[in-house]
Amino acid sequence: MGSRSLKILLVDDEPELVATCARFLERLGHSCLSAYDGARAIELAAQQSPDLVVTDLQLPEHDGLEVTRRVREALPRTPVILITAYNRPTTAEAAFGAGASAYLPKPFSLADLRRAIDFALARMA
């Protein structure tokens, strides 16, 4: 993740997962925005122009694929990492088809998250 501080939008309908990821990323020097549904994620992305978005697939009010598509349309240089408990090849294909830069199956470790962020940022460089 280099030394650059990022503004990261975390989107999941599990507030504890969002809080755990935010604490970890903030310790690494990044700032985090949180959303618990797809509509709020799209709104925050438009208002705040995050450097990176991490979104769950299964969300109320727009799923993660729709969040990914909308973020990539509005912010084409912003990588999106799609996380999901529904880890199937078709899900990964759909994630990349929607514009995701990386795909991270649940459950994942914080080290896995960091690797996915590094990968997503490298793909967008």
Protein Blocks (a to p, Z undefined) as FASTA:
>chain_A
ZZbdcddddddfbfklmmmmmmmmmmnopacdddfbfklmmmmmmmnopabdcddfbdge
iifklmmmmmmmmmmmbccddddfblcfklmmmmmmnopabdcdddddfklmmmmmmmmm
mmmZZ
